[in-house]
Amino acid sequence: MNFIEFILNPSGELTLVSIIAISFILGILHGITPDEHTWPITFSYAIGKYSTKGGLLAGLLFSLGFTIQRALLTTIGYLGLARIYQVYNLDGPVYIAVGIVMAIAGSYVLHGKYVHIHLIPSHRHTEKAERVEMPKDVPLKMTIIHGLIAGFGFGAYASIITFVLAPKVPSLIYSPLPGLFFGLGTMTMQIILGAFFGGIMRKMGYNENDIKFVGTKTAGNTLYYGGIAFALIGLLVVMMPSIDNFAISTGIQIPNLNAIDIGFILVIFVVGAIGIGSLVKTVYELRKGKLNVINRK
């Protein structure tokens, strides 16, 4: 059995130190692989802060809420109360909840209000540059809420720390530790990814106003339309649970990379199609002089 196989299938007697170490490594793997509960949210908030420091903070705050939830999860895992996840598929409700909070945050960024129904982006074709308002600053305080909600998502990594590692700790007082260190491992990678996403705009050489506009516009679109996508997929999973079992194996043994499934498709669609697509489109329109950005009053 190689190292990765052991980390993903820990067996036999384990010391508390080894449980903590395995949990932390699992968290790193979880944070660096394309996970639907982390990447879209970290990307959205980090790119909206349009700086390495702001992106780092976004990753930190999101992971803080996620870590708190994971510590709670392994505690109930130790007590044997987490079997609800083995009886009920909670992916659908979690997708819906995450999607709603994403859409609310995106609505605030794009329209200055938390509730605003706007399903299709408007496109005006005129010779003059379109006057557009600067989006609102991305509300980082919501990242903690997102982390708490996203933590209820349950995948392969959560199964290992909840049903394999948590029951092996010496007593109840130690039961939050697998979740805590799993969350800290995830936090480590989300901070790095957040800093990377947040620093993208600084590498493009635009002025401060343009950087802020592109970053916040991309974040708003990703949160709003990505949130709608999450909620719709969640509703679909609730109505047709078998869809959540769809998977095309990739032959890679690492979770989040081992199959093309609903979660993987969500990551690619939200971060790739909506997020990167919005960034490229907005930069193109600025470079072509199609937008005249004005600050909100």
C-alpha contacts under 8 A as a table, 3 or more apart, distances in Angstrom:
res1	aa1	res2	aa2	distance
1	M	5	E	5.98
1	M	6	F	6.36
2	N	5	E	5.36
2	N	6	F	6.28
3	F	6	F	5.17
3	F	7	I	6.24
4	I	7	I	5.06
4	I	8	L	6.17
5	E	8	L	5.21
5	E	9	N	5.86
6	F	9	N	4.93
6	F	10	P	5.12
6	F	11	S	7.61
7	I	10	P	5.55
7	I	22	I	6.06
7	I	25	I	7.74
7	I	26	L	7.19
8	L	26	L	7.70
8	L	160	I	7.24
9	N	160	I	7.64
10	P	164	V	7.44
10	P	165	L	7.81
11	S	14	L	7.59
13	E	168	K	7.85
14	L	18	S	6.06
14	L	19	I	6.32
14	L	168	K	7.04
15	T	18	S	5.20
15	T	19	I	6.24
15	T	169	V	7.76
16	L	19	I	5.06
16	L	20	I	6.21
16	L	169	V	6.06
16	L	170	P	7.33
17	V	20	I	5.16
17	V	21	A	6.16
18	S	21	A	4.96
18	S	22	I	6.01
19	I	22	I	5.21
19	I	23	S	6.06
19	I	165	L	6.28
19	I	169	V	7.59
19	I	178	P	6.67
20	I	23	S	5.09
20	I	24	F	6.19
20	I	177	L	6.69
20	I	178	P	5.65
20	I	181	F	6.23
21	A	24	F	5.19
21	A	25	I	6.29
21	A	181	F	7.84
22	I	25	I	5.15
22	I	26	L	6.09
23	S	26	L	5.08
23	S	27	G	6.18
23	S	161	I	6.59
23	S	165	L	7.88
23	S	178	P	5.37
23	S	179	G	7.20
23	S	181	F	5.73
23	S	182	F	4.68
23	S	185	G	7.69
24	F	27	G	4.98
24	F	28	I	6.37
24	F	178	P	7.79
24	F	181	F	4.87
24	F	182	F	4.63
24	F	183	G	7.48
24	F	184	L	6.62
24	F	185	G	4.65
24	F	186	T	7.80
25	I	28	I	5.05
25	I	29	L	6.33
25	I	182	F	7.32
25	I	185	G	6.32
26	L	29	L	5.08
26	L	30	H	6.05
26	L	157	Y	6.73
26	L	182	F	6.23
26	L	185	G	7.10
27	G	30	H	4.90
27	G	31	G	6.04
27	G	157	Y	7.91
27	G	181	F	7.28
27	G	182	F	4.24
27	G	183	G	5.96
27	G	184	L	6.84
27	G	185	G	4.05
27	G	186	T	4.33
27	G	187	M	7.80
28	I	31	G	5.08
28	I	32	I	6.14
28	I	182	F	7.63
28	I	185	G	4.47
28	I	186	T	5.02
28	I	187	M	7.89
28	I	188	T	6.88
28	I	189	M	5.97
29	L	32	I	5.35
29	L	33	T	6.08
29	L	185	G	7.98
29	L	186	T	7.51
30	H	33	T	5.59
30	H	34	P	7.94
30	H	35	D	7.02
30	H	157	Y	6.99
30	H	186	T	6.03
30	H	255	P	7.91
30	H	256	N	7.72
31	G	34	P	7.70
31	G	35	D	7.43
31	G	38	T	7.30
31	G	185	G	7.20
31	G	186	T	4.36
31	G	187	M	7.10
31	G	188	T	7.64
31	G	189	M	5.06
31	G	190	Q	5.82
32	I	186	T	7.72
32	I	189	M	5.76
32	I	190	Q	7.46
32	I	193	L	7.94
33	T	255	P	7.99
33	T	256	N	5.96
33	T	257	L	6.85
34	P	38	T	7.90
34	P	39	W	6.24
34	P	256	N	6.04
34	P	257	L	7.40
34	P	264	F	6.78
34	P	267	V	6.53
35	D	38	T	5.60
35	D	39	W	5.83
35	D	256	N	6.08
35	D	263	G	6.84
35	D	264	F	6.84
35	D	267	V	6.69
36	E	39	W	6.03
36	E	40	P	6.41
36	E	263	G	5.21
36	E	264	F	6.55
36	E	266	L	6.17
36	E	267	V	5.10
37	H	40	P	7.08
37	H	41	I	7.22
37	H	150	A	5.38
37	H	151	G	7.65
37	H	153	G	7.01
38	T	41	I	5.57
38	T	42	T	6.02
38	T	150	A	7.44
38	T	190	Q	7.82
39	W	42	T	5.22
39	W	43	F	5.83
39	W	190	Q	7.99
39	W	267	V	6.89
39	W	271	V	7.47
40	P	43	F	5.22
40	P	44	S	6.10
40	P	222	T	7.82
40	P	226	G	7.92
40	P	267	V	6.19
40	P	270	V	6.18
40	P	271	V	5.46
41	I	44	S	5.15
41	I	45	Y	6.32
41	I	102	M	7.78
41	I	143	T	7.80
41	I	146	H	7.67
41	I	223	L	7.45
42	T	45	Y	5.47
42	T	46	A	5.73
42	T	58	A	6.56
42	T	59	G	5.71
42	T	62	F	7.10
42	T	190	Q	6.99
42	T	193	L	7.76
42	T	194	G	5.99
43	F	46	A	5.22
43	F	47	I	5.82
43	F	193	L	7.92
43	F	194	G	6.53
43	F	197	F	6.11
43	F	198	G	7.93
43	F	219	A	7.79
43	F	271	V	7.03
43	F	275	G	7.95
44	S	47	I	5.63
44	S	48	G	6.24
44	S	218	T	7.41
44	S	219	A	4.54
44	S	220	G	7.47
44	S	222	T	5.88
44	S	223	L	6.09
44	S	275	G	7.40
45	Y	48	G	5.10
45	Y	49	K	6.58
45	Y	55	G	7.16
45	Y	58	A	5.91
45	Y	138	V	6.48
45	Y	140	L	6.87
45	Y	143	T	7.51
45	Y	219	A	6.15
46	A	49	K	5.37
46	A	50	Y	6.91
46	A	51	S	7.85
46	A	54	G	6.43
46	A	55	G	3.89
46	A	56	L	7.21
46	A	57	L	7.87
46	A	58	A	5.40
46	A	59	G	7.01
46	A	194	G	5.19
46	A	195	A	7.09
46	A	197	F	5.80
46	A	198	G	4.66
46	A	219	A	7.95
47	I	50	Y	5.23
47	I	51	S	7.62
47	I	55	G	6.59
47	I	194	G	7.78
47	I	197	F	5.36
47	I	198	G	4.43
47	I	199	G	7.58
47	I	200	I	7.48
47	I	201	M	7.81
47	I	215	G	5.33
47	I	216	T	7.19
47	I	218	T	7.21
47	I	219	A	6.08
48	G	55	G	7.96
48	G	137	D	7.46
48	G	138	V	5.86
48	G	198	G	7.09
48	G	212	K	7.62
48	G	215	G	4.49
48	G	216	T	4.29
48	G	217	K	7.45
48	G	218	T	6.86
48	G	219	A	4.82
48	G	220	G	7.67
49	K	54	G	4.95
49	K	55	G	5.97
49	K	58	A	7.98
49	K	137	D	7.73
49	K	138	V	6.86
49	K	198	G	6.05
49	K	212	K	7.64
49	K	215	G	6.67
49	K	216	T	7.06
50	Y	54	G	6.74
50	Y	55	G	7.13
50	Y	198	G	4.83
50	Y	199	G	6.13
50	Y	200	I	7.34
50	Y	201	M	5.87
50	Y	202	R	7.15
50	Y	211	I	6.58
50	Y	212	K	6.20
50	Y	215	G	5.32
50	Y	216	T	7.61
51	S	54	G	5.13
51	S	55	G	6.01
51	S	195	A	7.33
51	S	198	G	4.60
51	S	199	G	4.55
51	S	200	I	7.56
51	S	201	M	7.17
51	S	202	R	6.60
52	T	55	G	5.12
52	T	56	L	6.05
52	T	194	G	7.48
52	T	195	A	4.34
52	T	196	F	6.37
52	T	197	F	7.49
52	T	198	G	4.83
52	T	199	G	4.23
53	K	56	L	5.07
53	K	57	L	6.29
53	K	195	A	6.31
53	K	198	G	7.43
53	K	199	G	7.91
54	G	57	L	5.10
54	G	58	A	6.23
54	G	195	A	7.18
54	G	198	G	6.36
55	G	58	A	4.98
55	G	59	G	6.28
55	G	191	I	7.39
55	G	193	L	7.96
55	G	194	G	4.35
55	G	195	A	4.37
55	G	196	F	7.15
55	G	197	F	6.43
55	G	198	G	4.20
55	G	199	G	7.10
56	L	59	G	5.25
56	L	60	L	6.17
56	L	190	Q	7.93
56	L	191	I	4.80
56	L	192	I	6.68
56	L	193	L	7.77
56	L	194	G	4.98
56	L	195	A	4.32
56	L	198	G	7.39
57	L	60	L	4.96
57	L	61	L	6.09
57	L	191	I	7.16
57	L	194	G	7.61
57	L	195	A	7.93
58	A	61	L	5.36
58	A	62	F	6.14
58	A	140	L	6.38
58	A	143	T	6.88
58	A	191	I	7.48
58	A	194	G	6.37
59	G	62	F	5.35
59	G	63	S	6.07
59	G	187	M	6.87
59	G	190	Q	4.90
59	G	191	I	4.43
59	G	192	I	7.68
59	G	193	L	7.37
59	G	194	G	4.98
59	G	195	A	7.61
60	L	63	S	5.26
60	L	64	L	6.10
60	L	187	M	6.16
60	L	190	Q	7.01
60	L	191	I	5.51
61	L	64	L	5.00
61	L	65	G	6.74
61	L	140	L	7.60
61	L	141	K	7.73
61	L	143	T	5.92
61	L	144	I	5.43
61	L	147	G	7.91
62	F	65	G	5.64
62	F	66	F	6.40
62	F	143	T	4.57
62	F	144	I	4.77
62	F	145	I	7.65
62	F	146	H	6.52
62	F	147	G	4.78
63	S	66	F	4.76
63	S	67	T	5.80
63	S	144	I	7.32
63	S	147	G	5.94
63	S	183	G	6.72
63	S	184	L	7.61
63	S	186	T	6.89
63	S	187	M	4.91
63	S	190	Q	7.03
64	L	67	T	5.14
64	L	68	I	6.33
64	L	144	I	6.38
64	L	147	G	6.94
64	L	183	G	7.70
64	L	187	M	7.30
65	G	68	I	5.26
65	G	69	Q	6.44
65	G	143	T	7.67
65	G	144	I	4.53
65	G	145	I	6.43
65	G	146	H	7.24
65	G	147	G	4.36
65	G	148	L	4.55
65	G	151	G	7.85
66	F	69	Q	5.26
66	F	70	R	6.21
66	F	144	I	7.45
66	F	146	H	7.88
66	F	147	G	4.13
66	F	148	L	4.95
66	F	149	I	7.64
66	F	150	A	6.74
66	F	151	G	5.02
66	F	183	G	6.41
67	T	70	R	5.02
67	T	71	A	6.18
67	T	147	G	7.79
67	T	148	L	7.91
67	T	151	G	7.68
67	T	179	G	6.82
67	T	180	L	5.63
67	T	181	F	7.91
67	T	182	F	7.37
67	T	183	G	4.08
67	T	184	L	6.56
67	T	187	M	7.78
68	I	71	A	5.31
68	I	72	L	6.47
68	I	148	L	7.10
68	I	180	L	6.95
68	I	183	G	7.67
69	Q	72	L	5.08
69	Q	73	L	6.13
69	Q	147	G	7.92
69	Q	148	L	5.59
69	Q	151	G	5.54
69	Q	152	F	7.27
69	Q	179	G	7.90
70	R	73	L	4.80
70	R	74	T	6.32
70	R	151	G	6.22
70	R	176	P	7.81
70	R	179	G	4.45
70	R	180	L	6.29
70	R	182	F	7.45
70	R	183	G	6.38
71	A	74	T	5.49
71	A	75	T	6.35
71	A	175	S	7.75
71	A	176	P	4.34
71	A	177	L	6.47
71	A	178	P	6.97
71	A	179	G	4.01
71	A	180	L	4.73
71	A	183	G	7.75
72	L	75	T	5.10
72	L	76	I	6.42
72	L	176	P	6.21
72	L	179	G	7.20
73	L	76	I	5.35
73	L	77	G	6.06
73	L	82	A	7.22
73	L	162	T	6.75
73	L	176	P	7.69
73	L	179	G	6.75
74	T	77	G	4.58
74	T	78	Y	6.09
74	T	161	I	6.63
74	T	162	T	4.89
74	T	166	A	5.50
74	T	175	S	6.00
74	T	176	P	5.58
74	T	177	L	7.74
74	T	178	P	6.50
74	T	179	G	5.37
75	T	78	Y	5.19
75	T	79	L	6.48
75	T	166	A	7.17
75	T	172	L	7.25
75	T	175	S	4.80
75	T	176	P	5.05
75	T	179	G	7.98
76	I	79	L	4.91
76	I	80	G	6.11
76	I	81	L	5.07
76	I	82	A	5.55
77	G	80	G	5.04
77	G	81	L	5.84
77	G	82	A	4.85
77	G	83	R	7.69
77	G	162	T	4.95
77	G	163	F	6.15
77	G	166	A	6.11
77	G	167	P	6.87
78	Y	81	L	7.65
78	Y	162	T	7.32
78	Y	163	F	7.79
78	Y	166	A	5.19
78	Y	167	P	4.69
78	Y	172	L	6.99
78	Y	175	S	6.08
79	L	82	A	7.78
79	L	167	P	7.92
79	L	172	L	7.77
80	G	83	R	6.47
81	L	84	I	6.90
82	A	85	Y	6.00
82	A	86	Q	7.77
82	A	162	T	7.51
83	R	86	Q	5.02
83	R	87	V	6.50
84	I	87	V	5.08
84	I	88	Y	5.86
85	Y	88	Y	5.34
85	Y	89	N	6.34
85	Y	90	L	6.94
85	Y	154	F	7.52
86	Q	89	N	7.44
89	N	92	G	7.23
89	N	241	P	7.72
90	L	93	P	5.56
90	L	94	V	6.18
90	L	152	F	7.98
90	L	153	G	7.13
90	L	154	F	7.59
91	D	94	V	5.17
91	D	95	Y	6.04
91	D	153	G	5.97
91	D	154	F	6.97
91	D	234	G	7.03
91	D	237	V	7.44
91	D	244	D	7.97
92	G	95	Y	5.18
92	G	96	I	6.26
92	G	233	I	7.37
92	G	234	G	3.98
92	G	235	L	6.16
92	G	236	L	7.46
92	G	237	V	5.02
92	G	238	V	5.08
93	P	96	I	5.04
93	P	97	A	6.14
93	P	234	G	6.10
93	P	235	L	7.54
93	P	238	V	7.10
94	V	97	A	5.08
94	V	98	V	5.99
94	V	149	I	7.03
94	V	150	A	6.86
94	V	152	F	6.62
94	V	153	G	6.03
94	V	234	G	7.21
95	Y	98	V	5.19
95	Y	99	G	5.88
95	Y	153	G	7.98
95	Y	230	F	5.40
95	Y	231	A	5.76
95	Y	233	I	7.06
95	Y	234	G	4.67
96	I	99	G	5.04
96	I	100	I	6.13
96	I	230	F	6.14
96	I	231	A	4.00
96	I	232	L	7.19
96	I	233	I	7.66
96	I	234	G	4.90
96	I	235	L	6.60
97	A	100	I	5.24
97	A	101	V	6.39
97	A	149	I	7.12
97	A	231	A	7.13
98	V	101	V	5.34
98	V	102	M	6.11
98	V	146	H	6.62
98	V	149	I	6.40
98	V	150	A	6.41
98	V	227	G	7.06
98	V	230	F	7.04
98	V	231	A	7.39
99	G	102	M	5.03
99	G	103	A	6.06
99	G	226	G	7.17
99	G	227	G	3.77
99	G	228	I	5.83
99	G	229	A	7.08
99	G	230	F	4.64
99	G	231	A	4.64
100	I	103	A	5.14
100	I	104	I	6.15
100	I	227	G	5.96
100	I	228	I	7.13
100	I	231	A	6.42
101	V	104	I	5.09
101	V	105	A	6.22
101	V	146	H	7.06
101	V	227	G	7.22
102	M	105	A	5.24
102	M	106	G	6.05
102	M	146	H	7.86
102	M	223	L	4.82
102	M	224	Y	6.00
102	M	226	G	7.27
102	M	227	G	4.68
103	A	106	G	4.93
103	A	107	S	5.95
103	A	223	L	5.55
103	A	224	Y	3.96
103	A	225	Y	6.77
103	A	226	G	7.33
103	A	227	G	4.58
103	A	228	I	6.26
104	I	107	S	5.12
104	I	108	Y	6.40
104	I	114	Y	5.06
104	I	115	V	6.11
104	I	224	Y	6.95
105	A	108	Y	5.20
105	A	109	V	6.41
105	A	114	Y	6.42
105	A	138	V	7.61
105	A	139	P	7.05
105	A	142	M	7.44
105	A	220	G	7.52
105	A	223	L	6.57
105	A	224	Y	7.06
106	G	109	V	5.09
106	G	110	L	6.11
106	G	114	Y	7.83
106	G	219	A	7.19
106	G	220	G	4.33
106	G	221	N	6.42
106	G	222	T	7.27
106	G	223	L	4.56
106	G	224	Y	4.15
106	G	225	Y	7.86
107	S	110	L	5.26
107	S	111	H	5.56
107	S	112	G	6.88
107	S	113	K	6.08
107	S	114	Y	5.32
107	S	115	V	6.18
107	S	116	H	5.92
107	S	220	G	6.92
107	S	224	Y	5.95
108	Y	111	H	5.46
108	Y	112	G	4.46
108	Y	113	K	4.40
108	Y	114	Y	4.53
108	Y	115	V	7.36
108	Y	136	K	6.84
108	Y	220	G	7.86
109	V	112	G	5.78
109	V	113	K	7.67
109	V	135	P	5.39
109	V	136	K	4.49
109	V	137	D	6.21
109	V	138	V	5.87
109	V	139	P	7.85
109	V	216	T	7.06
109	V	217	K	7.64
109	V	219	A	7.79
109	V	220	G	5.17
110	L	135	P	5.18
110	L	136	K	6.55
110	L	217	K	6.83
110	L	220	G	5.38
110	L	221	N	7.37
111	H	114	Y	7.98
111	H	116	H	7.17
111	H	135	P	7.08
111	H	136	K	7.61
112	G	135	P	7.40
112	G	136	K	6.08
113	K	116	H	6.55
118	H	121	P	7.29
119	L	225	Y	7.78
124	R	130	E	7.56
126	T	129	A	7.24
126	T	130	E	7.51
128	K	290	K	7.09
129	A	289	G	6.18
129	A	290	K	4.33
129	A	291	L	4.82
129	A	292	N	5.60
130	E	290	K	6.01
130	E	291	L	4.83
130	E	292	N	5.70
131	R	291	L	6.06
131	R	292	N	4.67
131	R	293	V	5.99
131	R	294	I	6.84
132	V	291	L	6.65
132	V	292	N	6.05
132	V	293	V	5.09
132	V	294	I	6.09
133	E	293	V	5.80
133	E	294	I	4.98
133	E	295	N	5.69
133	E	296	R	5.76
134	M	213	F	5.90
134	M	293	V	6.17
134	M	294	I	5.88
134	M	295	N	5.04
134	M	296	R	5.93
135	P	213	F	6.74
135	P	216	T	6.00
135	P	217	K	6.16
135	P	220	G	7.75
135	P	296	R	7.80
136	K	216	T	7.19
137	D	216	T	6.61
138	V	216	T	6.61
138	V	219	A	7.39
138	V	220	G	7.65
139	P	142	M	5.89
139	P	143	T	7.75
140	L	143	T	5.40
140	L	144	I	7.89
141	K	144	I	6.17
141	K	145	I	7.57
142	M	145	I	5.15
142	M	146	H	6.22
143	T	146	H	4.87
143	T	147	G	6.09
144	I	147	G	4.98
144	I	148	L	6.27
145	I	148	L	5.16
145	I	149	I	6.29
146	H	149	I	5.21
146	H	150	A	5.88
147	G	150	A	5.10
147	G	151	G	5.98
148	L	151	G	5.29
148	L	152	F	7.30
149	I	152	F	5.74
149	I	153	G	7.77
150	A	153	G	5.54
151	G	154	F	7.69
154	F	157	Y	7.85
154	F	158	A	5.59
154	F	159	S	7.08
155	G	158	A	5.33
155	G	159	S	6.25
156	A	159	S	5.10
156	A	160	I	6.48
156	A	255	P	6.33
157	Y	160	I	5.27
157	Y	161	I	6.55
157	Y	255	P	7.30
158	A	161	I	5.40
158	A	162	T	5.87
159	S	162	T	5.21
159	S	163	F	5.58
159	S	164	V	7.27
160	I	163	F	5.67
160	I	164	V	5.07
160	I	165	L	6.32
161	I	164	V	5.78
161	I	165	L	4.79
161	I	166	A	5.83
161	I	178	P	6.10
161	I	179	G	6.68
161	I	182	F	7.78
162	T	165	L	6.20
162	T	166	A	5.29
162	T	167	P	7.53
162	T	179	G	7.83
163	F	166	A	6.26
163	F	167	P	6.54
164	V	167	P	6.21
164	V	168	K	7.02
165	L	168	K	5.35
165	L	169	V	7.03
165	L	178	P	6.78
166	A	169	V	5.77
166	A	175	S	5.77
166	A	176	P	7.89
166	A	178	P	6.20
167	P	175	S	7.71
169	V	172	L	7.69
169	V	174	Y	6.18
169	V	175	S	6.21
170	P	174	Y	6.80
171	S	174	Y	5.71
171	S	175	S	6.75
172	L	175	S	5.08
173	I	176	P	7.34
174	Y	177	L	5.63
175	S	178	P	6.74
175	S	179	G	7.99
176	P	179	G	5.54
176	P	180	L	5.94
177	L	180	L	4.84
177	L	181	F	5.99
178	P	181	F	5.44
178	P	182	F	5.94
179	G	182	F	4.98
179	G	183	G	6.00
180	L	183	G	5.13
180	L	184	L	6.22
181	F	184	L	4.76
181	F	185	G	6.05
182	F	185	G	5.13
182	F	186	T	6.27
183	G	186	T	4.99
183	G	187	M	5.92
184	L	187	M	4.75
184	L	188	T	6.12
185	G	188	T	5.17
185	G	189	M	6.76
186	T	189	M	5.44
186	T	190	Q	6.06
187	M	190	Q	4.96
187	M	191	I	5.91
188	T	191	I	5.40
188	T	192	I	6.51
189	M	192	I	5.05
189	M	193	L	6.05
190	Q	193	L	4.96
190	Q	194	G	5.67
191	I	194	G	4.98
191	I	195	A	6.01
192	I	195	A	5.19
192	I	196	F	6.25
193	L	196	F	4.97
193	L	197	F	6.06
194	G	197	F	5.11
194	G	198	G	5.84
195	A	198	G	5.10
195	A	199	G	5.98
196	F	199	G	5.22
196	F	200	I	6.40
197	F	200	I	5.45
198	G	201	M	7.00
199	G	202	R	5.41
199	G	203	K	6.91
200	I	203	K	5.53
200	I	204	M	7.15
201	M	204	M	5.37
201	M	205	G	7.62
201	M	206	Y	7.73
201	M	211	I	5.97
201	M	214	V	7.96
201	M	215	G	7.03
202	R	205	G	6.18
202	R	206	Y	7.37
202	R	211	I	7.26
206	Y	210	D	6.02
206	Y	211	I	5.91
207	N	210	D	5.46
207	N	211	I	6.14
208	E	211	I	5.14
208	E	212	K	6.16
209	N	212	K	5.22
209	N	213	F	6.19
210	D	213	F	5.03
210	D	214	V	6.09
210	D	286	L	7.88
211	I	214	V	5.39
211	I	215	G	6.01
212	K	215	G	5.22
212	K	216	T	6.00
213	F	216	T	5.42
213	F	217	K	5.81
213	F	293	V	7.61
214	V	217	K	5.18
214	V	218	T	5.96
214	V	279	L	6.52
214	V	282	T	6.11
214	V	283	V	6.63
215	G	218	T	5.29
215	G	219	A	6.15
215	G	279	L	7.52
216	T	219	A	4.94
216	T	220	G	5.95
217	K	220	G	5.11
217	K	221	N	6.19
217	K	278	S	7.82
217	K	279	L	7.86
217	K	282	T	7.74
218	T	221	N	5.28
218	T	222	T	6.04
218	T	275	G	6.08
218	T	276	I	7.85
218	T	278	S	5.43
218	T	279	L	5.31
218	T	282	T	7.72
219	A	222	T	5.13
219	A	223	L	6.00
219	A	275	G	7.28
220	G	223	L	5.26
220	G	224	Y	5.91
221	N	224	Y	5.18
221	N	225	Y	5.69
221	N	226	G	7.35
221	N	274	I	7.09
221	N	275	G	7.13
221	N	278	S	6.94
222	T	225	Y	5.69
222	T	226	G	5.05
222	T	227	G	7.55
222	T	270	V	6.51
222	T	271	V	7.23
222	T	274	I	5.67
222	T	275	G	5.03
222	T	278	S	7.70
223	L	226	G	5.20
223	L	227	G	5.49
224	Y	227	G	5.13
224	Y	228	I	6.41
225	Y	228	I	5.03
225	Y	229	A	6.27
225	Y	274	I	7.36
226	G	229	A	4.98
226	G	230	F	6.18
226	G	270	V	5.15
226	G	274	I	6.89
227	G	230	F	5.01
227	G	231	A	6.17
228	I	231	A	5.14
228	I	232	L	6.12
229	A	232	L	5.19
229	A	233	I	6.12
229	A	266	L	7.90
229	A	270	V	7.73
230	F	233	I	5.24
230	F	234	G	6.01
230	F	266	L	7.39
231	A	234	G	4.97
231	A	235	L	6.11
232	L	235	L	5.06
232	L	236	L	6.17
233	I	236	L	4.93
233	I	237	V	6.16
234	G	237	V	5.07
234	G	238	V	6.23
235	L	238	V	5.10
235	L	239	M	6.22
236	L	239	M	5.15
236	L	240	M	5.80
236	L	241	P	7.68
236	L	243	I	7.83
237	V	240	M	5.02
237	V	241	P	4.75
237	V	242	S	7.38
237	V	243	I	6.07
237	V	244	D	6.07
238	V	241	P	5.66
240	M	243	I	5.97
241	P	244	D	5.66
241	P	245	N	7.59
242	S	245	N	5.38
242	S	246	F	7.17
243	I	246	F	5.37
243	I	262	I	7.75
244	D	261	D	7.70
244	D	262	I	6.35
245	N	261	D	7.71
246	F	261	D	5.73
246	F	262	I	6.92
247	A	259	A	5.66
247	A	260	I	5.41
247	A	261	D	4.41
247	A	262	I	7.52
248	I	259	A	5.18
248	I	260	I	5.02
248	I	261	D	6.56
249	S	252	I	7.80
249	S	258	N	5.91
249	S	259	A	4.25
249	S	260	I	6.46
250	T	257	L	7.17
250	T	258	N	5.24
250	T	259	A	5.06
250	T	260	I	7.01
251	G	258	N	6.01
251	G	259	A	7.57
252	I	257	L	6.13
252	I	258	N	4.58
252	I	259	A	7.69
253	Q	257	L	7.33
253	Q	258	N	5.32
254	I	257	L	5.57
254	I	258	N	5.53
255	P	258	N	5.32
255	P	259	A	7.83
256	N	259	A	6.80
256	N	264	F	6.95
257	L	260	I	7.56
259	A	264	F	7.77
260	I	263	G	7.91
260	I	264	F	5.67
260	I	265	I	6.82
261	D	264	F	5.29
261	D	265	I	6.13
262	I	265	I	5.15
262	I	266	L	6.15
263	G	266	L	5.10
263	G	267	V	6.39
264	F	267	V	5.18
264	F	268	I	6.36
265	I	268	I	5.17
265	I	269	F	6.00
266	L	269	F	5.10
266	L	270	V	5.85
267	V	270	V	5.38
267	V	271	V	5.69
267	V	272	G	7.30
268	I	271	V	5.57
268	I	272	G	4.87
268	I	273	A	6.73
269	F	272	G	5.33
269	F	273	A	4.81
269	F	274	I	6.34
270	V	273	A	5.87
270	V	274	I	5.04
270	V	275	G	6.03
271	V	274	I	5.93
271	V	275	G	4.58
271	V	276	I	6.25
272	G	275	G	5.59
272	G	276	I	5.08
272	G	277	G	6.62
273	A	276	I	6.01
273	A	277	G	5.10
273	A	278	S	7.79
274	I	277	G	5.15
274	I	278	S	5.71
275	G	278	S	5.29
275	G	279	L	6.28
276	I	279	L	5.01
276	I	280	V	6.13
277	G	280	V	5.29
277	G	281	K	6.10
278	S	281	K	5.12
278	S	282	T	6.01
279	L	282	T	5.32
279	L	283	V	6.16
280	V	283	V	5.25
280	V	284	Y	6.08
281	K	284	Y	5.10
281	K	285	E	6.24
282	T	285	E	5.17
282	T	286	L	6.24
283	V	286	L	5.15
283	V	287	R	6.14
284	Y	287	R	5.17
284	Y	288	K	6.16
285	E	288	K	5.16
285	E	289	G	6.16
285	E	290	K	5.05
285	E	291	L	6.19
286	L	289	G	5.09
286	L	290	K	5.95
286	L	291	L	5.62
287	R	290	K	7.69
289	G	292	N	7.37
